[in-house]
Amino acid sequence: MTRRGATKAVETGFGEGRLRIARSYLKAARLEVAMSGTGDIGNPAMSQIVNAAIAYADALTARFAGKINRADHAAVVKTMATRLEIAFLQRRPAGCGASSMRRTKLNTE
């Protein structure tokens, strides 16, 4: 079976594991910076920072959306926006559709 799409569903505890990994990458980046000398190349520390950011994003989407972005790490914004929109739509009061919200905003301006 071939997976399709930019996201992958994950189990409940996946986010906690990714959070631990993210913290480890951040710690490694801080150590790399602390140990570097004047004139050293910053690429190793930057690699750790990028990996930490990806792992933090995975932890966030795993926790709140139940999925992670597989290849397109920039898609984390879309994944979270979709999840937040779903959460909003599930919790809004009856009669508060998008069109009525637009009318209300226009009337208050």
VMD Tcl script that draws the C-alpha trace (Angstrom):
set ca {
  {0.00 0.00 0.00}
  {1.37 3.38 -0.99}
  {0.80 6.36 1.26}
  {-0.33 9.58 -0.34}
  {-0.39 13.14 0.88}
  {1.95 15.27 2.90}
  {0.76 14.09 6.32}
  {0.84 10.82 8.21}
  {-1.48 9.84 11.08}
  {0.32 9.05 14.33}
  {-0.51 7.32 17.60}
  {-1.37 9.24 20.75}
  {2.06 9.09 22.44}
  {4.03 10.06 19.33}
  {4.02 13.77 20.16}
  {5.66 13.25 23.57}
  {8.48 11.30 21.94}
  {9.05 13.98 19.33}
  {9.06 16.63 22.05}
  {11.85 14.77 23.86}
  {13.80 14.55 20.60}
  {13.25 18.26 19.92}
  {14.58 19.16 23.35}
  {17.64 16.98 22.75}
  {18.35 18.70 19.43}
  {18.02 22.09 21.11}
  {20.38 21.03 23.89}
  {22.89 19.79 21.30}
  {22.66 23.10 19.44}
  {23.29 25.06 22.63}
  {26.30 22.88 23.46}
  {27.62 23.30 19.92}
  {27.39 27.08 20.21}
  {28.95 27.09 23.69}
  {31.87 24.96 22.51}
  {32.53 26.86 19.30}
  {35.39 29.27 19.05}
  {35.82 32.54 17.22}
  {35.82 31.90 13.49}
  {34.24 28.43 13.72}
  {31.65 27.53 11.13}
  {28.10 27.64 12.51}
  {26.65 24.98 10.20}
  {26.71 22.15 12.78}
  {24.73 24.22 15.29}
  {22.31 25.37 12.58}
  {21.68 21.74 11.59}
  {20.73 20.95 15.18}
  {18.45 24.00 15.31}
  {16.66 23.01 12.09}
  {16.17 19.46 13.37}
  {14.84 20.83 16.66}
  {12.34 23.04 14.82}
  {11.12 20.11 12.73}
  {10.76 17.90 15.81}
  {8.91 20.67 17.72}
  {6.55 21.09 14.75}
  {5.95 17.32 14.67}
  {5.23 17.32 18.42}
  {2.75 20.17 18.00}
  {0.84 18.67 15.08}
  {0.92 15.17 16.60}
  {-0.56 16.48 19.84}
  {-3.26 18.71 18.38}
  {-3.95 17.28 14.91}
  {-3.03 13.61 15.37}
  {-0.70 13.70 12.37}
  {2.72 14.87 11.25}
  {4.05 16.34 8.03}
  {6.20 13.76 6.29}
  {8.25 15.60 3.68}
  {7.03 19.17 3.47}
  {7.90 20.57 6.87}
  {6.68 24.02 5.86}
  {3.17 22.53 5.62}
  {2.94 22.54 9.43}
  {1.13 25.88 9.20}
  {-1.54 24.41 6.91}
  {-1.89 21.32 9.10}
  {-2.42 23.38 12.25}
  {-4.71 25.90 10.52}
  {-6.91 23.07 9.27}
  {-7.04 21.51 12.75}
  {-7.86 24.82 14.42}
  {-10.60 25.50 11.87}
  {-12.14 22.08 12.55}
  {-11.99 22.69 16.32}
  {-13.61 26.11 15.88}
  {-16.39 24.77 13.67}
  {-17.13 21.99 16.16}
  {-17.41 24.40 19.10}
  {-19.23 27.37 17.59}
  {-22.80 28.11 18.66}
  {-25.63 27.19 16.31}
  {-26.30 29.83 13.67}
  {-22.75 31.14 13.70}
  {-21.79 30.15 10.19}
  {-18.98 31.84 8.29}
  {-21.42 34.05 6.35}
  {-23.11 35.34 9.52}
  {-19.70 36.03 11.06}
  {-18.71 38.09 8.00}
  {-21.94 40.08 8.24}
  {-21.32 40.78 11.92}
  {-17.78 41.96 11.24}
  {-18.96 44.22 8.43}
  {-21.69 45.72 10.60}
  {-19.24 46.60 13.37}
  {-16.77 48.42 11.11}
}
mol new
graphics top color blue
foreach p $ca { graphics top sphere $p radius 0.5 }
foreach p [lrange $ca 0 end-1] q [lrange $ca 1 end] { graphics top cylinder $p $q radius 0.2 }
display resetview
